[in-house]
Amino acid sequence: DIQMTQSPSSLSASVGDRVTITCRASQSIDRYLHWYQQKPGKAPKVLIYAASTLQSDVPSRFSGSGSGTDFTLTISNLQPEDFATYSCQQSYSTPRSFGQGTKVEIK
Amino acid sequence: QVQLQESGPGLVKPSGTLSLTCDVSGVSITSNNWWIWVRQPPGKGLEWIGEIHHSGSTNYTPSLKSRVTISVDRSKNQFSLTLNSVTAADTAVYYCARDGAGVRAIPYWGQGTLVTVSS
């Protein structure tokens, strides 16, 4: 099974900050890596798929990069509505595992 | 548009069976996609449970494989999750979902349903 490890587990940031979250796979997953945003009581929402492709209707301040085992989600100019939990997921092989999540909180 | 809605008991007794159904609307369950179950224990991260294709092919996460079954009912345009021998560790919000084309991210999710395992 492929293990997905995110860092940090949580972070505090201010509106307008640039935030970076990393996700590491235990083996190469090519670019089969997706990022989700989840707010309390809501289902996850896909932000980026295939490592760097922005889902439609997602603001351009979100970006993703990486391939192989190391991936990054960047939020530039953090907005109040961006305070949420972010999770990565690999779809390279089953089980299609998720990272443990990164909670972005208001400083 | 694709819509998914989970239904089933919100309370299950320990050692009992958890059964959930996902009603699919806006698309046929025979479309060339995989239909997925994901769960999230309170305060914890997302766990991929398994998936099914309308052809009947399934994949399950190894830690649950001995207890879980995912099935499709084409006549009702729905798919289901059955989890046997549940314990308190199976208490979670359960989501049904559908993957997208190509690299198989998950753009479509139900709203989720909380299932509590307790006597």
Interface residues (C-beta under 8 A of the other chain):
Chain A: D1 R31 Y32 H34 Y36 Q38 K42 A43 P44 K45 V46 Y49 A50 Q55 S87 Q89 S91 T94 P95 R96 S97 F98 G99 Q100 G101
Chain B: V38 K44 G45 L46 E47 W48 G50 E51 N59 Y60 T61 P62 Y95 A97 D99 G100 G102 V103 R104 A105 I106 P107 W109 G110 Q111 G112
